[in-house]
Amino acid sequence: MILMKRALPDLNLPFAAVLFAACLLTPIVSLADAYLDARASMISAYQAEDYASMREYAEAASAARPGFAGGLFNLALAQALDSDPEASLATLERLLLQRVDFGVANLEEFATLQTLTGWDDYEKAVADLYEPVGSARVAYTLERSDFIPEGIAINGSGDLYLGSIRHGDIVRVAAGAKTLLTAKAGPHWSVYGMRLHEGKLWYVSSAVAQFAGLDDDDAGRTGLFAMDLASGELTTRAYLPKTAGQQVLGDLEFVDDDTLVLADQTDGVVYRYDLNSKSFSTLVSRGVLGSPQGLALDESGNHVYIADYIGGLARVELKSGAIVQVESNEAVSLYGIDGLYAYKGRLIAIQNGIRPHRVVELSLDATGTRITGSRILAMNLPEFDEPNLGQVQGDKFYFIANSHWNRFDNNNSLPDELSGPIILEVDLKNDQAQNVR
């Protein structure tokens, strides 16, 4: 990945083998090394057409990262190439437990599975994955087709704010849309995560290639900003020092009135920002997380949950920086989470790194380090075109249904006639969502 989290799949094979290159969390660095080593050996074996060895390395990679959908797919692929279609189908059925599909029916490498007795049932189950799940109301729309929304914030009065990746605009969406700030008038670029706090709109912004009119001198810059909603004045402009690499602050979360936590999804660093000293410090160092995205403070206020897009879900103790991997059973995938939010001791997650895309509610055990259950709140709804971020307001969850991030081509151009942003509302008290376990 260079800039877009949606470009994370590392397609080293000439088909849809998803081989993520990511470090896991501090307590299991050895397992992360084992996964990366096994993955590299697996690719070499594939290229040499040594499918027995490819299978051996795929098994090692899957053991190093249990339940990882990409690892399970690669294992199924290796089993199919190693002339063991029964084992391959059994592994694909493990993916079905997570409600994940890799489109194997269209890949010739899996053709031998189609003669098996269980293949028809598998195909039907995959087709069922693409049925709509849950119900959501269209709460807001904005008639700007190339807006490409990422930042979203809403207050108790129903005022909704959206930030644009494409143009850097910040718009208040109500009875009539009003542009509050543009990149031309302000010191920022593409607008990522947003939060409302103490009468101010806080947001992070990064100079990415998808930003229209990017100045080469700005490329790679990123920072934290705050706008006073009453006056429209920018009260905070805090830039991270520019480095030789890419930096993209993608989300932020308030710990208390004096402290923010911010995630750099490309560099992998998680920062604290002190509002009094106006300074950044490191909470999670580079190399621990692969691509930290959404942030959610736990009920105690002592920990923050971090969605590592390519490494699962982590919980960090704010005082010490100690980090642990949140566990789940194999039926609940914790990969590919973009937006992450706390709700009454649970977590709401938007997953656009697995297919089908979905909004899920995750239940936690008493320790807060294990997922005990999951239910799908929304999946395959007609408005979906890569949902990304949202916000809990009361018992409602508002989220961007159609970010269109997936519509950028290799030149960072967009097709004509995209739909404008659609914000969906989900009732979190609705008990008709689909339980995963």
Protein Blocks (a to p, Z undefined) as FASTA:
>chain_A
ZZlmklmpccfbfcfcdcddddddfklmmmmmmmmmmmmmmmmmmmnopaklmmmmmmmm
mmmmghiaklmmmmmmmmmmnopaklmmmmmmmmmmnopaehlmmpmklmmmmmpmklmm
mmmmmmmmmpcedjdddfbdcddfklopabdcddfkopacdddfklopacdddfbccdfb
dfklmccdcddddddeehiacddddddfklghiafklgopacdddddfklopafbdcddd
ddfbdcddfbdcdfblmbccdddfknopacdddfklopacdfbdghkambdcbdcddfko
paccdddfknopadddfklopacdddddfklccehiabdcdeehiacdddfkbccddddd
ddddfkopacfbdcdfbghiakbghiabdcdehjaccddfblolmmpcfkopacehiacd
ddddddfkbckbccfZZ
